[in-house]
């Protein structure tokens, strides 16, 4: 469970250094990851995502959504958001039980409209490498995630596993009230990944992964830069 992290400043430093290592390795060895976005993304043509690595700033996100957000709600897992006992705390106040919090994430992730109009507009949030937060193994990530959002708060994208060479579409939603963003592999109800929508505008961001057996793990999302020799390739 994502308990409160002691020596939190050390974790922040670790995240930054770990993210820089991941990005450097990806720049040097991205051709070994065997992920051709243009061949394996199921919706890129319909979504008109000509630059899947492009990311959005918080200002762009607030302008994109018609919800009038003025302040971001940042989900800093292990610091401002943490698990203690059977409860989840935000800024030292109980906001839900651990079970309720996972159920809320599932409700958000699975609230995608059954039919999405063909003319829906999408904004790219970029491509991220996923790794367990605080993992000291130093192993390169094997899971890569591309995300986009619609003006209605729909999340779409693709997750690719370089170990299994499996690529799957993901879908989810952004909750207007709480600014939580949650998504899942299309057609499934777990595991569910969630973070704050403002987190997805950062270079690296903590996230939660909820499993069907009730376990929750803390992960780190590391934004990747577009490899120069793949720019514009289709």
Residue pairs with C-beta under 8 A, 6 or more apart in sequence:
1 83
1 98
1 215
1 216
2 77
2 78
2 81
2 82
2 83
2 133
2 208
2 216
2 217
2 218
3 78
3 82
3 83
3 84
4 78
4 79
4 82
4 84
4 89
5 11
5 78
5 79
5 82
5 134
8 78
8 79
11 78
11 133
11 134
14 134
15 133
15 204
15 206
15 220
16 204
18 131
18 220
18 222
19 203
19 204
19 220
19 222
19 223
22 129
22 131
22 140
22 141
22 222
22 224
23 222
23 224
23 225
25 140
26 33
26 129
26 224
26 225
26 227
27 225
27 227
30 227
30 230
31 227
33 144
33 160
33 162
34 162
34 165
35 144
35 160
35 162
35 167
37 44
37 52
37 127
37 146
37 158
38 44
38 233
38 234
40 158
40 160
40 167
41 49
41 52
41 146
41 158
41 167
42 158
42 169
43 156
43 169
44 52
46 118
47 122
47 148
47 156
48 122
49 122
49 124
49 148
50 232
51 124
51 226
52 124
52 126
52 127
52 146
53 124
53 126
53 127
53 224
53 225
53 226
54 124
54 126
54 226
55 124
55 125
55 126
55 201
55 223
56 64
56 123
56 124
56 125
56 126
56 149
56 200
56 201
57 201
58 72
58 198
58 201
60 123
60 201
61 123
61 149
61 197
61 198
61 201
62 69
62 70
64 123
64 149
64 151
65 151
65 153
65 174
65 176
66 151
67 176
69 179
72 179
72 196
72 197
72 198
73 178
73 179
73 196
73 198
74 80
74 196
74 198
74 199
75 81
75 180
75 194
75 195
75 196
75 199
75 206
76 206
77 133
77 206
77 207
77 208
77 218
78 133
78 206
78 218
80 90
80 91
81 88
81 89
81 90
82 88
82 89
83 89
83 98
83 216
86 97
86 98
86 99
87 94
87 96
87 97
87 98
88 94
88 95
88 96
88 97
88 98
88 100
88 101
89 95
95 101
96 104
98 214
98 216
99 214
102 192
102 210
102 214
102 216
104 180
105 180
105 182
105 192
105 194
105 208
105 210
106 182
106 189
106 190
106 192
106 210
108 172
108 173
108 174
108 175
108 180
108 181
108 182
108 194
109 171
109 172
109 173
109 182
109 183
109 184
109 192
109 194
110 184
110 189
111 173
112 154
112 155
112 171
112 172
112 173
113 152
113 154
116 150
116 154
120 150
120 151
120 152
120 154
121 150
121 151
122 148
122 149
122 150
122 156
123 148
123 149
123 150
124 147
124 148
125 147
125 148
125 149
125 157
125 200
125 201
126 146
126 147
126 200
126 223
126 224
127 144
127 145
127 146
127 223
127 224
128 144
128 145
128 146
128 147
128 221
128 222
128 223
128 224
129 141
129 143
129 144
129 145
129 221
129 222
129 224
130 141
130 143
130 144
130 145
130 207
130 219
130 220
130 221
130 222
131 141
131 219
131 220
131 222
132 217
132 218
132 219
132 220
133 206
133 218
133 219
133 220
134 218
141 222
142 161
142 162
142 163
143 159
143 160
143 161
143 162
144 159
144 160
144 162
144 224
145 157
145 158
145 159
145 160
145 170
145 193
145 221
146 157
146 158
146 159
147 155
147 156
147 157
147 170
147 183
147 200
148 155
148 156
148 157
149 155
149 156
149 174
149 197
150 156
153 173
153 174
153 175
153 176
154 171
154 172
154 173
155 170
155 171
155 172
155 173
155 174
155 181
155 182
155 183
156 169
156 170
156 171
157 169
157 170
157 171
157 183
158 167
158 168
158 169
158 170
159 167
159 168
159 170
159 185
160 166
160 167
161 167
168 185
168 186
169 185
169 186
170 183
170 184
170 185
170 186
171 183
171 184
171 186
172 181
172 182
172 183
172 184
173 181
173 182
173 183
174 180
174 181
174 197
175 181
175 182
179 196
179 197
179 198
180 194
180 195
180 196
180 197
181 194
181 195
181 196
181 197
181 199
181 200
182 192
182 193
182 194
183 192
183 193
183 194
184 190
184 191
184 192
184 193
189 212
190 210
190 211
190 212
191 209
191 210
191 211
191 212
192 209
192 210
193 207
193 208
193 209
193 210
193 219
194 207
194 208
194 210
195 205
195 206
195 207
195 208
195 221
196 205
199 205
199 206
199 207
199 221
200 221
202 223
203 222
203 223
204 220
204 221
204 222
204 223
205 220
205 221
206 218
206 219
206 220
206 221
207 218
207 219
207 220
207 221
208 216
208 217
208 218
208 219
209 216
209 217
209 218
209 219
210 216
211 217
